[in-house]
């Protein structure tokens, strides 16, 4: 039987929190005719400094590649393509040629996309403040530090071939036992 552990409870609580935040965002952004994921793409293209990828890659003033968006958002390339296609149809983003390499297509906010972000920003701030109002500034800073450490560790584990090989070996052994 599966036992209750602090580690598993913590991870499932983080998954649940992420789902709740996305669903909450979907309720807010549906009035603009977009999803939370689409809104996050707009924030990427607006170079929101609160997004870790933007903070780490400050060179994104002239647009972003779809592959960079996919990497930042941890979405498959076909998944990001579908999201981008919808935003282009809604005329919230545009695709332009890279000045240095015309084969590369950069995504940028359109004027309509900039206007939408400007209109939604007060609502986003209000929603964030309401959601986090139960916490002190110190608690928020501690939580942010905790989440950043978790994200760094998770990325390091995925980037570590030895750790991945050991995990795959254990999964392969488990699947053989099921046969």
Residue pairs with C-beta under 8 A, 6 or more apart in sequence:
14 150
21 36
21 131
22 36
22 37
24 127
24 131
25 35
25 36
25 39
26 35
26 36
28 123
28 124
28 127
29 35
29 36
29 38
29 39
29 120
32 39
32 116
32 119
32 120
33 90
34 42
34 86
34 87
34 90
34 92
34 116
37 73
37 75
37 83
38 83
38 86
38 87
38 92
39 120
40 51
40 73
41 69
41 73
41 80
41 83
41 84
41 87
41 93
42 87
42 92
42 93
42 109
42 113
42 116
42 117
43 50
43 51
43 117
44 51
44 53
44 54
44 60
44 64
44 69
44 72
44 73
45 63
45 64
45 93
45 107
45 108
45 109
45 113
46 109
46 114
46 117
47 54
47 60
47 61
48 54
49 55
51 72
52 72
52 148
52 151
53 68
53 71
53 72
54 60
54 72
57 68
60 68
62 98
62 99
62 106
62 108
63 96
63 98
63 106
63 107
63 108
64 106
64 107
65 104
65 105
65 106
65 107
66 77
66 80
66 81
66 84
66 105
66 107
67 77
67 80
69 75
69 80
69 84
69 107
70 76
70 77
70 79
70 80
73 80
75 83
84 93
84 107
87 93
87 113
88 94
88 95
90 112
91 110
91 112
91 113
92 109
92 110
92 112
92 113
92 116
93 107
93 108
93 109
93 110
93 113
94 107
94 108
94 109
94 110
95 105
95 106
95 107
95 108
96 105
96 106
96 108
97 104
97 105
97 106
98 104
98 105
98 106
109 117
132 140
135 143
157 163
157 164
158 164
